[in-house]
Amino acid sequence: MAEGTANCIDILIAIILPPLGVFLKHGCGHEFWICLLLTFLGYIPGIIYAIYAITKY
């Protein structure tokens, strides 16, 4: 149950501020920089990638 709760909170953070959600899950790796770039180019692509990056692992 704790994993599901943490995953829900991570997804909620990713919807509000996509790079922060990815940073909290993966650190300052390539996933973070891709998400940051996509968020600058458009907020919706950043959200989609952040949710993908968080749920991928």
Distance bins in CASP14 RR format, pairs under 12 A and 6 or more apart:
PFRMAT RR
TARGET T0000
AUTHOR 0000-0000-0000
RMODE 2
METHOD distances of the structure
MODEL  1
1 7 0 0 0 0 0 1 0 0 0 0 0
1 8 0 0 0 0 0 1 0 0 0 0 0
2 8 0 0 0 0 0 1 0 0 0 0 0
2 9 0 0 0 0 0 1 0 0 0 0 0
3 9 0 0 0 0 0 1 0 0 0 0 0
3 10 0 0 0 0 0 1 0 0 0 0 0
3 55 0 0 0 0 0 1 0 0 0 0 0
3 57 0 0 0 0 0 1 0 0 0 0 0
4 10 0 0 0 0 1 0 0 0 0 0 0
4 11 0 0 0 0 1 0 0 0 0 0 0
4 12 0 0 0 0 0 1 0 0 0 0 0
4 54 0 0 0 0 0 1 0 0 0 0 0
4 55 0 0 0 0 0 1 0 0 0 0 0
5 11 0 0 0 0 0 1 0 0 0 0 0
5 12 0 0 0 0 0 1 0 0 0 0 0
6 12 0 0 0 0 0 1 0 0 0 0 0
6 13 0 0 0 0 0 1 0 0 0 0 0
6 21 0 0 0 0 0 1 0 0 0 0 0
6 24 0 0 0 0 1 0 0 0 0 0 0
6 25 0 0 0 0 1 0 0 0 0 0 0
6 54 0 0 0 0 0 1 0 0 0 0 0
6 55 0 0 0 0 0 1 0 0 0 0 0
7 13 0 0 0 0 0 1 0 0 0 0 0
7 14 0 0 0 0 0 1 0 0 0 0 0
7 21 0 0 0 0 0 1 0 0 0 0 0
7 24 0 0 0 0 0 1 0 0 0 0 0
7 25 0 0 0 0 1 0 0 0 0 0 0
7 51 0 0 0 0 0 1 0 0 0 0 0
7 54 1 0 0 1 0 0 0 0 0 0 0
7 55 1 0 0 1 0 0 0 0 0 0 0
7 56 0 0 0 0 0 1 0 0 0 0 0
7 57 0 0 0 0 0 1 0 0 0 0 0
8 14 0 0 0 0 0 1 0 0 0 0 0
8 15 0 0 0 0 0 1 0 0 0 0 0
8 51 0 0 0 0 0 1 0 0 0 0 0
8 54 0 0 0 0 0 1 0 0 0 0 0
8 55 0 0 0 0 0 1 0 0 0 0 0
9 15 0 0 0 0 0 1 0 0 0 0 0
9 16 0 0 0 0 0 1 0 0 0 0 0
9 20 0 0 0 0 0 1 0 0 0 0 0
9 21 0 0 0 0 1 0 0 0 0 0 0
9 24 0 0 0 0 1 0 0 0 0 0 0
9 25 0 0 0 0 0 1 0 0 0 0 0
9 54 0 0 0 0 0 1 0 0 0 0 0
10 16 0 0 0 0 0 1 0 0 0 0 0
10 17 0 0 0 0 0 1 0 0 0 0 0
10 18 0 0 0 0 0 1 0 0 0 0 0
10 20 0 0 0 0 1 0 0 0 0 0 0
10 21 1 0 0 1 0 0 0 0 0 0 0
10 22 0 0 0 0 1 0 0 0 0 0 0
10 23 0 0 0 0 0 1 0 0 0 0 0
10 24 1 0 0 1 0 0 0 0 0 0 0
10 25 1 0 1 0 0 0 0 0 0 0 0
10 26 0 0 0 0 0 1 0 0 0 0 0
10 50 0 0 0 0 1 0 0 0 0 0 0
10 51 0 0 0 0 1 0 0 0 0 0 0
10 53 0 0 0 0 1 0 0 0 0 0 0
10 54 1 0 1 0 0 0 0 0 0 0 0
10 55 0 0 0 0 1 0 0 0 0 0 0
10 56 0 0 0 0 0 1 0 0 0 0 0
10 57 0 0 0 0 0 1 0 0 0 0 0
11 18 0 0 0 0 0 1 0 0 0 0 0
11 21 0 0 0 0 1 0 0 0 0 0 0
11 22 0 0 0 0 0 1 0 0 0 0 0
11 24 0 0 0 0 0 1 0 0 0 0 0
11 25 0 0 0 0 0 1 0 0 0 0 0
11 47 0 0 0 0 1 0 0 0 0 0 0
11 48 0 0 0 0 0 1 0 0 0 0 0
11 50 0 0 0 0 1 0 0 0 0 0 0
11 51 1 0 1 0 0 0 0 0 0 0 0
11 52 0 0 0 0 0 1 0 0 0 0 0
11 53 0 0 0 0 0 1 0 0 0 0 0
11 54 1 0 0 1 0 0 0 0 0 0 0
11 55 1 0 0 1 0 0 0 0 0 0 0
12 18 0 0 0 0 0 1 0 0 0 0 0
12 20 0 0 0 0 0 1 0 0 0 0 0
12 21 0 0 0 0 1 0 0 0 0 0 0
12 24 0 0 0 0 0 1 0 0 0 0 0
12 47 0 0 0 0 0 1 0 0 0 0 0
12 50 0 0 0 0 0 1 0 0 0 0 0
12 51 0 0 0 0 0 1 0 0 0 0 0
12 54 0 0 0 0 0 1 0 0 0 0 0
13 19 0 0 0 0 0 1 0 0 0 0 0
13 20 1 0 1 0 0 0 0 0 0 0 0
13 21 1 0 1 0 0 0 0 0 0 0 0
13 22 0 0 0 0 1 0 0 0 0 0 0
13 23 0 0 0 0 1 0 0 0 0 0 0
13 24 1 0 0 1 0 0 0 0 0 0 0
13 25 0 0 0 0 1 0 0 0 0 0 0
13 35 0 0 0 0 0 1 0 0 0 0 0
13 47 0 0 0 0 0 1 0 0 0 0 0
13 50 0 0 0 0 1 0 0 0 0 0 0
13 51 0 0 0 0 0 1 0 0 0 0 0
13 54 0 0 0 0 1 0 0 0 0 0 0
14 20 1 0 0 1 0 0 0 0 0 0 0
14 21 1 0 1 0 0 0 0 0 0 0 0
14 22 1 0 0 1 0 0 0 0 0 0 0
14 23 0 0 0 0 0 1 0 0 0 0 0
14 24 0 0 0 0 1 0 0 0 0 0 0
14 25 0 0 0 0 1 0 0 0 0 0 0
14 26 0 0 0 0 0 1 0 0 0 0 0
14 31 0 0 0 0 0 1 0 0 0 0 0
14 32 0 0 0 0 0 1 0 0 0 0 0
14 35 0 0 0 0 1 0 0 0 0 0 0
14 38 0 0 0 0 0 1 0 0 0 0 0
14 39 0 0 0 0 0 1 0 0 0 0 0
14 43 0 0 0 0 0 1 0 0 0 0 0
14 46 0 0 0 0 1 0 0 0 0 0 0
14 47 1 0 0 1 0 0 0 0 0 0 0
14 48 0 0 0 0 1 0 0 0 0 0 0
14 49 0 0 0 0 1 0 0 0 0 0 0
14 50 1 1 0 0 0 0 0 0 0 0 0
14 51 1 0 1 0 0 0 0 0 0 0 0
14 52 0 0 0 0 1 0 0 0 0 0 0
14 53 0 0 0 0 1 0 0 0 0 0 0
14 54 1 0 1 0 0 0 0 0 0 0 0
14 55 0 0 0 0 1 0 0 0 0 0 0
15 21 0 0 0 0 1 0 0 0 0 0 0
15 22 0 0 0 0 0 1 0 0 0 0 0
15 39 0 0 0 0 0 1 0 0 0 0 0
15 43 0 0 0 0 0 1 0 0 0 0 0
15 44 0 0 0 0 0 1 0 0 0 0 0
15 46 0 0 0 0 0 1 0 0 0 0 0
15 47 1 0 1 0 0 0 0 0 0 0 0
15 48 0 0 0 0 0 1 0 0 0 0 0
15 50 1 0 0 1 0 0 0 0 0 0 0
15 51 1 0 0 1 0 0 0 0 0 0 0
15 54 0 0 0 0 0 1 0 0 0 0 0
16 24 0 0 0 0 0 1 0 0 0 0 0
16 39 0 0 0 0 0 1 0 0 0 0 0
16 43 0 0 0 0 0 1 0 0 0 0 0
16 46 0 0 0 0 0 1 0 0 0 0 0
16 47 0 0 0 0 1 0 0 0 0 0 0
16 50 0 0 0 0 0 1 0 0 0 0 0
16 51 0 0 0 0 0 1 0 0 0 0 0
17 23 0 0 0 0 1 0 0 0 0 0 0
17 24 0 0 0 0 0 1 0 0 0 0 0
17 35 0 0 0 0 0 1 0 0 0 0 0
17 36 0 0 0 0 0 1 0 0 0 0 0
17 39 0 0 0 0 1 0 0 0 0 0 0
17 43 0 0 0 0 1 0 0 0 0 0 0
17 46 0 0 0 0 0 1 0 0 0 0 0
17 47 0 0 0 0 1 0 0 0 0 0 0
17 50 0 0 0 0 1 0 0 0 0 0 0
18 24 0 0 0 0 0 1 0 0 0 0 0
18 25 0 0 0 0 0 1 0 0 0 0 0
18 31 0 0 0 0 0 1 0 0 0 0 0
18 32 0 0 0 0 1 0 0 0 0 0 0
18 34 0 0 0 0 0 1 0 0 0 0 0
18 35 1 0 1 0 0 0 0 0 0 0 0
18 36 0 0 0 0 1 0 0 0 0 0 0
18 37 0 0 0 0 0 1 0 0 0 0 0
18 38 1 0 0 1 0 0 0 0 0 0 0
18 39 1 0 1 0 0 0 0 0 0 0 0
18 40 0 0 0 0 0 1 0 0 0 0 0
18 41 0 0 0 0 0 1 0 0 0 0 0
18 42 0 0 0 0 1 0 0 0 0 0 0
18 43 1 0 0 1 0 0 0 0 0 0 0
18 44 0 0 0 0 1 0 0 0 0 0 0
18 45 0 0 0 0 1 0 0 0 0 0 0
18 46 1 0 1 0 0 0 0 0 0 0 0
18 47 1 0 1 0 0 0 0 0 0 0 0
18 48 0 0 0 0 1 0 0 0 0 0 0
18 49 1 0 0 1 0 0 0 0 0 0 0
18 50 1 1 0 0 0 0 0 0 0 0 0
18 51 0 0 0 0 1 0 0 0 0 0 0
18 52 0 0 0 0 0 1 0 0 0 0 0
18 53 0 0 0 0 1 0 0 0 0 0 0
18 54 0 0 0 0 1 0 0 0 0 0 0
19 25 0 0 0 0 0 1 0 0 0 0 0
19 26 0 0 0 0 0 1 0 0 0 0 0
19 27 0 0 0 0 0 1 0 0 0 0 0
19 28 0 0 0 0 0 1 0 0 0 0 0
19 29 0 0 0 0 0 1 0 0 0 0 0
19 31 0 0 0 0 1 0 0 0 0 0 0
19 32 1 0 0 1 0 0 0 0 0 0 0
19 33 0 0 0 0 1 0 0 0 0 0 0
19 34 0 0 0 0 1 0 0 0 0 0 0
19 35 1 0 1 0 0 0 0 0 0 0 0
19 36 1 0 1 0 0 0 0 0 0 0 0
19 37 0 0 0 0 1 0 0 0 0 0 0
19 38 0 0 0 0 1 0 0 0 0 0 0
19 39 1 0 1 0 0 0 0 0 0 0 0
19 40 0 0 0 0 1 0 0 0 0 0 0
19 43 0 0 0 0 0 1 0 0 0 0 0
19 46 0 0 0 0 1 0 0 0 0 0 0
19 47 0 0 0 0 0 1 0 0 0 0 0
19 49 0 0 0 0 1 0 0 0 0 0 0
19 50 1 0 0 1 0 0 0 0 0 0 0
19 53 0 0 0 0 0 1 0 0 0 0 0
19 54 0 0 0 0 0 1 0 0 0 0 0
20 26 0 0 0 0 0 1 0 0 0 0 0
20 27 0 0 0 0 0 1 0 0 0 0 0
20 28 0 0 0 0 0 1 0 0 0 0 0
20 32 0 0 0 0 1 0 0 0 0 0 0
20 35 0 0 0 0 1 0 0 0 0 0 0
20 36 0 0 0 0 1 0 0 0 0 0 0
20 39 0 0 0 0 1 0 0 0 0 0 0
20 46 0 0 0 0 0 1 0 0 0 0 0
20 47 0 0 0 0 0 1 0 0 0 0 0
20 50 0 0 0 0 1 0 0 0 0 0 0
20 54 0 0 0 0 0 1 0 0 0 0 0
21 27 0 0 0 0 1 0 0 0 0 0 0
21 31 0 0 0 0 1 0 0 0 0 0 0
21 32 0 0 0 0 1 0 0 0 0 0 0
21 35 0 0 0 0 1 0 0 0 0 0 0
21 36 0 0 0 0 0 1 0 0 0 0 0
21 39 0 0 0 0 0 1 0 0 0 0 0
21 46 0 0 0 0 0 1 0 0 0 0 0
21 47 0 0 0 0 0 1 0 0 0 0 0
21 49 0 0 0 0 0 1 0 0 0 0 0
21 50 1 0 1 0 0 0 0 0 0 0 0
21 51 0 0 0 0 1 0 0 0 0 0 0
21 52 0 0 0 0 0 1 0 0 0 0 0
21 53 0 0 0 0 1 0 0 0 0 0 0
21 54 1 0 0 1 0 0 0 0 0 0 0
21 55 0 0 0 0 0 1 0 0 0 0 0
22 28 0 0 0 0 1 0 0 0 0 0 0
22 29 0 0 0 0 1 0 0 0 0 0 0
22 30 0 0 0 0 0 1 0 0 0 0 0
22 31 1 0 1 0 0 0 0 0 0 0 0
22 32 1 0 1 0 0 0 0 0 0 0 0
22 33 0 0 0 0 1 0 0 0 0 0 0
22 34 0 0 0 0 1 0 0 0 0 0 0
22 35 1 0 1 0 0 0 0 0 0 0 0
22 36 0 0 0 0 1 0 0 0 0 0 0
22 37 0 0 0 0 0 1 0 0 0 0 0
22 38 0 0 0 0 0 1 0 0 0 0 0
22 39 0 0 0 0 1 0 0 0 0 0 0
22 46 0 0 0 0 1 0 0 0 0 0 0
22 47 0 0 0 0 0 1 0 0 0 0 0
22 48 0 0 0 0 0 1 0 0 0 0 0
22 49 1 0 0 1 0 0 0 0 0 0 0
22 50 1 0 1 0 0 0 0 0 0 0 0
22 51 0 0 0 0 1 0 0 0 0 0 0
22 52 0 0 0 0 1 0 0 0 0 0 0
22 53 1 0 1 0 0 0 0 0 0 0 0
22 54 1 0 0 1 0 0 0 0 0 0 0
22 55 0 0 0 0 0 1 0 0 0 0 0
22 56 0 0 0 0 0 1 0 0 0 0 0
22 57 0 0 0 0 0 1 0 0 0 0 0
23 29 0 0 0 0 1 0 0 0 0 0 0
23 31 0 0 0 0 1 0 0 0 0 0 0
23 32 1 0 1 0 0 0 0 0 0 0 0
23 33 0 0 0 0 0 1 0 0 0 0 0
23 34 0 0 0 0 0 1 0 0 0 0 0
23 35 0 0 0 0 1 0 0 0 0 0 0
23 36 0 0 0 0 1 0 0 0 0 0 0
23 39 0 0 0 0 0 1 0 0 0 0 0
23 50 0 0 0 0 1 0 0 0 0 0 0
23 53 0 0 0 0 0 1 0 0 0 0 0
23 54 0 0 0 0 0 1 0 0 0 0 0
24 31 0 0 0 0 0 1 0 0 0 0 0
24 32 0 0 0 0 1 0 0 0 0 0 0
24 35 0 0 0 0 0 1 0 0 0 0 0
24 50 0 0 0 0 0 1 0 0 0 0 0
24 53 0 0 0 0 0 1 0 0 0 0 0
24 54 0 0 0 0 1 0 0 0 0 0 0
25 31 1 0 0 1 0 0 0 0 0 0 0
25 32 0 0 0 0 1 0 0 0 0 0 0
25 35 0 0 0 0 0 1 0 0 0 0 0
25 50 0 0 0 0 1 0 0 0 0 0 0
25 51 0 0 0 0 0 1 0 0 0 0 0
25 52 0 0 0 0 0 1 0 0 0 0 0
25 53 1 0 0 1 0 0 0 0 0 0 0
25 54 1 0 1 0 0 0 0 0 0 0 0
25 55 0 0 0 0 1 0 0 0 0 0 0
25 56 0 0 0 0 1 0 0 0 0 0 0
25 57 1 0 0 1 0 0 0 0 0 0 0
26 32 1 0 0 1 0 0 0 0 0 0 0
26 33 0 0 0 0 0 1 0 0 0 0 0
26 34 0 0 0 0 0 1 0 0 0 0 0
26 35 0 0 0 0 1 0 0 0 0 0 0
26 49 0 0 0 0 0 1 0 0 0 0 0
26 50 0 0 0 0 0 1 0 0 0 0 0
26 52 0 0 0 0 0 1 0 0 0 0 0
26 53 1 0 0 1 0 0 0 0 0 0 0
26 54 0 0 0 0 1 0 0 0 0 0 0
26 56 0 0 0 0 1 0 0 0 0 0 0
26 57 1 0 0 1 0 0 0 0 0 0 0
27 33 0 0 0 0 0 1 0 0 0 0 0
27 35 0 0 0 0 0 1 0 0 0 0 0
27 36 0 0 0 0 0 1 0 0 0 0 0
27 53 0 0 0 0 0 1 0 0 0 0 0
27 54 0 0 0 0 0 1 0 0 0 0 0
28 34 0 0 0 0 0 1 0 0 0 0 0
28 35 0 0 0 0 0 1 0 0 0 0 0
28 36 0 0 0 0 0 1 0 0 0 0 0
29 35 0 0 0 0 1 0 0 0 0 0 0
29 36 0 0 0 0 0 1 0 0 0 0 0
29 53 0 0 0 0 0 1 0 0 0 0 0
30 36 0 0 0 0 0 1 0 0 0 0 0
30 37 0 0 0 0 0 1 0 0 0 0 0
30 49 0 0 0 0 0 1 0 0 0 0 0
30 53 0 0 0 0 1 0 0 0 0 0 0
31 37 0 0 0 0 0 1 0 0 0 0 0
31 38 0 0 0 0 0 1 0 0 0 0 0
31 46 0 0 0 0 0 1 0 0 0 0 0
31 49 0 0 0 0 1 0 0 0 0 0 0
31 50 0 0 0 0 1 0 0 0 0 0 0
31 51 0 0 0 0 0 1 0 0 0 0 0
31 52 0 0 0 0 1 0 0 0 0 0 0
31 53 1 0 1 0 0 0 0 0 0 0 0
31 54 0 0 0 0 1 0 0 0 0 0 0
31 56 0 0 0 0 1 0 0 0 0 0 0
31 57 0 0 0 0 1 0 0 0 0 0 0
32 38 0 0 0 0 0 1 0 0 0 0 0
32 39 0 0 0 0 0 1 0 0 0 0 0
32 46 0 0 0 0 0 1 0 0 0 0 0
32 49 0 0 0 0 0 1 0 0 0 0 0
32 50 0 0 0 0 1 0 0 0 0 0 0
32 53 0 0 0 0 1 0 0 0 0 0 0
32 54 0 0 0 0 0 1 0 0 0 0 0
33 39 0 0 0 0 0 1 0 0 0 0 0
33 40 0 0 0 0 0 1 0 0 0 0 0
33 46 0 0 0 0 0 1 0 0 0 0 0
33 49 0 0 0 0 0 1 0 0 0 0 0
33 53 0 0 0 0 0 1 0 0 0 0 0
34 40 0 0 0 0 0 1 0 0 0 0 0
34 41 0 0 0 0 0 1 0 0 0 0 0
34 45 0 0 0 0 0 1 0 0 0 0 0
34 46 0 0 0 0 1 0 0 0 0 0 0
34 48 0 0 0 0 0 1 0 0 0 0 0
34 49 1 0 0 1 0 0 0 0 0 0 0
34 50 0 0 0 0 1 0 0 0 0 0 0
34 52 0 0 0 0 0 1 0 0 0 0 0
34 53 1 0 0 1 0 0 0 0 0 0 0
35 41 0 0 0 0 0 1 0 0 0 0 0
35 42 0 0 0 0 0 1 0 0 0 0 0
35 43 0 0 0 0 0 1 0 0 0 0 0
35 45 0 0 0 0 1 0 0 0 0 0 0
35 46 1 0 1 0 0 0 0 0 0 0 0
35 47 0 0 0 0 1 0 0 0 0 0 0
35 48 0 0 0 0 1 0 0 0 0 0 0
35 49 1 0 1 0 0 0 0 0 0 0 0
35 50 1 0 1 0 0 0 0 0 0 0 0
35 51 0 0 0 0 0 1 0 0 0 0 0
35 52 0 0 0 0 1 0 0 0 0 0 0
35 53 1 0 0 1 0 0 0 0 0 0 0
35 54 0 0 0 0 1 0 0 0 0 0 0
36 42 0 0 0 0 0 1 0 0 0 0 0
36 43 0 0 0 0 0 1 0 0 0 0 0
36 45 0 0 0 0 0 1 0 0 0 0 0
36 46 0 0 0 0 1 0 0 0 0 0 0
36 49 0 0 0 0 1 0 0 0 0 0 0
36 50 0 0 0 0 1 0 0 0 0 0 0
36 53 0 0 0 0 0 1 0 0 0 0 0
37 45 0 0 0 0 1 0 0 0 0 0 0
37 46 0 0 0 0 1 0 0 0 0 0 0
37 49 0 0 0 0 1 0 0 0 0 0 0
37 50 0 0 0 0 0 1 0 0 0 0 0
38 44 0 0 0 0 1 0 0 0 0 0 0
38 45 1 0 1 0 0 0 0 0 0 0 0
38 46 1 1 0 0 0 0 0 0 0 0 0
38 47 0 0 0 0 1 0 0 0 0 0 0
38 48 1 0 0 1 0 0 0 0 0 0 0
38 49 1 0 1 0 0 0 0 0 0 0 0
38 50 0 0 0 0 1 0 0 0 0 0 0
38 51 0 0 0 0 0 1 0 0 0 0 0
38 52 0 0 0 0 0 1 0 0 0 0 0
38 53 0 0 0 0 0 1 0 0 0 0 0
39 45 1 0 0 1 0 0 0 0 0 0 0
39 46 1 0 1 0 0 0 0 0 0 0 0
39 47 1 0 0 1 0 0 0 0 0 0 0
39 48 0 0 0 0 0 1 0 0 0 0 0
39 49 0 0 0 0 1 0 0 0 0 0 0
39 50 1 0 0 1 0 0 0 0 0 0 0
39 53 0 0 0 0 0 1 0 0 0 0 0
40 46 0 0 0 0 1 0 0 0 0 0 0
41 48 0 0 0 0 0 1 0 0 0 0 0
41 49 0 0 0 0 0 1 0 0 0 0 0
42 48 0 0 0 0 0 1 0 0 0 0 0
42 49 0 0 0 0 0 1 0 0 0 0 0
42 50 0 0 0 0 0 1 0 0 0 0 0
43 49 0 0 0 0 0 1 0 0 0 0 0
43 50 0 0 0 0 0 1 0 0 0 0 0
44 50 0 0 0 0 0 1 0 0 0 0 0
44 51 0 0 0 0 0 1 0 0 0 0 0
45 51 0 0 0 0 0 1 0 0 0 0 0
45 52 0 0 0 0 0 1 0 0 0 0 0
46 52 0 0 0 0 1 0 0 0 0 0 0
46 53 0 0 0 0 1 0 0 0 0 0 0
46 54 0 0 0 0 0 1 0 0 0 0 0
47 53 0 0 0 0 0 1 0 0 0 0 0
47 54 0 0 0 0 0 1 0 0 0 0 0
48 54 0 0 0 0 0 1 0 0 0 0 0
48 55 0 0 0 0 0 1 0 0 0 0 0
49 55 0 0 0 0 0 1 0 0 0 0 0
49 56 0 0 0 0 0 1 0 0 0 0 0
50 56 0 0 0 0 0 1 0 0 0 0 0
END
